[in-house]
C-alpha cells in the first residue's frame, strides 16, 4: 500500500491533473491513500492566526480542515476515487482513496497540535498506522539530500517528521512534482 502526501503547493500546478491520473492508474494494482496538503487553505489559516492571535491548537484544527478542503477538490478531480476516514476506515482495497481528516485526528494524543506538525508528518503518521506501507512525498521542489534530518533543517519537510520517523521508520520516497512518470518505483529514497 502507498500513502501519498500530495503537497498543497500542487494546488496551482499544471501537473496536478497528471498526478491524479498517474495515482489512479497505479491504484489499480495496490491501494493508494492520498494525504492532501493544505495549500492556499492552510495559508489562509496562517494569516488568520497572525491577524487574530488565536492559539496553535485552534490553528492546527483549522489546518486539518484546510487539508480536507483540498482533499475534496482531489476527489472531484478523480472519478472512481473514494474518501478515506481514519481511524474509522480499515485498510482499503485496491483503488484510489483520498484522506479527508476530521476532528477525530485532534483526539490522537501522539499528534502535536502546532505548525511543526504539517501534512508531511500526518502522512508519515498515517503510513505508520498501516503495516507494510510506503510513503511517497510529492513536492514542488527537488530533494537536495536523502537525509530526513537535513531536509527538515532546511525547511523542506516539517520539524516533527524526523522525530516521528525515528519512532517507527517506514520506507519514504520523494517525488519531484515535475516528474510524475517516476511514480511509484523511482523516487528519491530518504533515510
C-alpha positions as CSV (number, residue, x, y, z in Angstrom):
1,X,0.0,0.0,0.0
2,X,1.1,3.5,-0.7
3,X,0.4,6.6,1.4
4,X,1.0,9.6,-0.9
5,X,1.3,13.1,0.5
6,X,0.4,15.4,-2.3
7,X,1.8,18.8,-1.4
8,X,-0.6,21.7,-1.2
9,X,1.8,23.6,-3.5
10,X,0.5,21.4,-6.3
11,X,-2.8,23.3,-6.0
12,X,-1.6,25.7,-8.6
13,X,0.5,23.3,-10.6
14,X,-0.5,22.4,-14.2
15,X,0.6,18.9,-13.4
16,X,-2.0,18.3,-10.7
17,X,-4.4,16.5,-13.1
18,X,-1.5,14.4,-14.5
19,X,-0.5,13.4,-10.9
20,X,-4.1,12.4,-10.1
21,X,-4.3,10.3,-13.3
22,X,-1.0,8.6,-12.5
23,X,-2.1,7.8,-9.0
24,X,-5.4,6.5,-10.2
25,X,-3.6,4.3,-12.7
26,X,-1.1,3.0,-10.1
27,X,-4.0,2.3,-7.7
28,X,-5.4,-0.4,-9.9
29,X,-2.7,-2.7,-8.5
30,X,-2.4,-1.5,-4.9
31,X,-4.3,0.7,-2.5
32,X,-3.2,4.3,-2.5
33,X,-4.3,6.8,0.1
34,X,-3.6,10.4,-0.8
35,X,-2.9,12.8,2.1
36,X,-3.6,16.3,0.8
37,X,-1.6,19.2,1.8
38,X,-3.4,22.3,3.0
39,X,-2.4,24.6,0.1
40,X,-3.9,28.0,-0.1
41,X,-6.5,27.0,2.5
42,X,-3.7,26.5,5.1
43,X,-2.1,29.7,4.1
44,X,-5.4,31.4,4.9
45,X,-5.3,29.8,8.4
46,X,-1.8,31.2,9.0
47,X,-2.9,34.7,8.0
48,X,-6.0,34.4,10.2
49,X,-3.9,33.3,13.2
50,X,-1.5,36.1,12.7
51,X,-4.3,38.7,12.5
52,X,-6.4,37.4,15.3
53,X,-3.7,35.8,17.5
54,X,-5.5,32.6,18.4
55,X,-3.8,29.6,19.8
56,X,-1.9,26.9,17.8
57,X,-4.3,24.1,18.8
58,X,-7.2,26.1,17.1
59,X,-4.9,26.8,14.1
60,X,-4.0,23.1,13.9
61,X,-7.6,22.1,13.8
62,X,-8.3,24.7,11.1
63,X,-5.3,23.4,9.1
64,X,-6.8,19.9,9.2
65,X,-9.9,21.3,7.7
66,X,-7.7,23.0,5.1
67,X,-6.4,19.6,4.1
68,X,-9.9,18.3,3.9
69,X,-10.9,21.1,1.5
70,X,-8.0,20.3,-0.8
71,X,-8.9,16.6,-0.5
72,X,-12.5,17.4,-1.6
73,X,-11.1,19.0,-4.7
74,X,-8.9,16.0,-5.4
75,X,-12.0,13.7,-5.0
76,X,-13.8,15.9,-7.6
77,X,-10.9,15.5,-10.0
78,X,-10.6,11.7,-9.6
79,X,-13.7,9.8,-10.8
80,X,-13.8,6.5,-9.0
81,X,-11.7,7.7,-6.0
82,X,-13.2,7.2,-2.6
83,X,-12.9,9.2,0.6
84,X,-10.9,7.7,3.4
85,X,-11.5,8.3,7.1
86,X,-9.0,7.2,9.7
87,X,-9.4,5.6,12.2
88,X,-13.0,4.7,11.1
89,X,-11.8,3.1,7.8
90,X,-10.0,-0.2,7.7
91,X,-7.1,-1.0,5.4
92,X,-8.5,-0.2,2.0
93,X,-8.8,-2.4,-1.0
94,X,-7.0,-1.6,-4.3
95,X,-8.1,1.8,-5.6
96,X,-7.5,5.5,-5.0
97,X,-8.6,6.8,-1.7
98,X,-8.4,10.5,-0.5
99,X,-8.0,11.1,3.2
100,X,-10.4,13.7,4.5
101,X,-9.1,14.4,8.0
102,X,-11.7,15.4,10.5
103,X,-11.9,16.4,14.1
104,X,-11.2,12.8,15.3
105,X,-7.5,13.5,14.4
106,X,-7.5,16.1,17.2
107,X,-8.1,13.3,19.7
108,X,-4.9,11.3,18.7
109,X,-2.6,12.0,21.6
110,X,0.7,11.4,19.7
111,X,-0.1,14.1,17.2
112,X,1.2,17.5,18.3
113,X,-1.1,20.4,17.7
114,X,1.1,23.1,16.3
115,X,2.7,24.3,13.0
116,X,5.7,22.0,13.2
117,X,3.2,19.1,12.6
118,X,2.1,19.6,9.0
119,X,0.6,17.3,6.4
120,X,4.1,15.8,5.8
121,X,4.2,14.4,9.3
122,X,0.5,13.5,9.2
123,X,1.1,11.4,6.1
124,X,4.0,9.7,7.9
125,X,1.8,9.1,10.9
126,X,-0.9,7.5,8.7
127,X,1.8,5.3,7.0
128,X,2.9,4.1,10.4
129,X,-0.7,3.1,11.2
130,X,-0.7,0.6,8.2
131,X,1.9,-2.1,8.3
132,X,3.9,-2.7,5.1
133,X,3.0,0.7,3.6
134,X,5.3,3.0,1.8
135,X,5.2,6.8,2.0
136,X,5.6,9.0,-1.1
137,X,6.1,12.7,-0.7
138,X,5.2,14.6,-3.9
139,X,6.7,18.1,-3.6
140,X,7.1,21.1,-5.8
141,X,10.9,21.2,-5.0
142,X,13.6,18.6,-5.7
143,X,15.2,16.8,-2.7
144,X,18.7,18.2,-2.2
145,X,19.5,15.3,0.2
146,X,18.4,11.8,1.1
147,X,18.7,12.6,4.8
148,X,15.4,13.3,6.5
149,X,17.1,15.4,9.2
150,X,18.8,17.6,6.6
151,X,15.5,18.1,4.7
152,X,13.8,19.1,7.9
153,X,16.5,21.5,9.0
154,X,16.3,23.2,5.6
155,X,12.5,23.5,5.8
156,X,11.7,21.0,3.0
157,X,9.8,18.9,5.5
158,X,8.4,19.8,8.8
159,X,10.2,19.7,12.2
160,X,8.2,16.8,13.6
161,X,9.0,14.5,10.7
162,X,12.5,13.3,11.8
163,X,11.4,12.5,15.4
164,X,8.2,10.8,14.3
165,X,10.2,8.8,11.6
166,X,12.6,7.5,14.3
167,X,9.7,6.1,16.4
168,X,8.6,3.8,13.6
169,X,10.6,4.1,10.3
170,X,8.8,3.4,7.1
171,X,10.0,3.4,3.5
172,X,9.9,7.0,2.3
173,X,10.4,8.3,-1.3
174,X,10.5,11.8,-2.5
175,X,9.0,12.7,-5.9
176,X,9.5,16.0,-7.6
177,X,6.2,17.1,-9.0
178,X,7.6,17.8,-12.4
179,X,8.3,14.1,-12.9
180,X,5.1,12.1,-12.4
181,X,6.3,9.3,-14.7
182,X,8.7,8.2,-12.0
183,X,5.9,7.2,-9.6
184,X,5.8,4.7,-7.9
185,X,9.1,3.0,-8.4
186,X,11.7,5.6,-9.0
187,X,11.5,8.2,-6.2
188,X,14.4,9.6,-4.2
189,X,14.6,7.3,-1.2
190,X,15.0,9.0,2.1
191,X,16.5,7.8,5.4
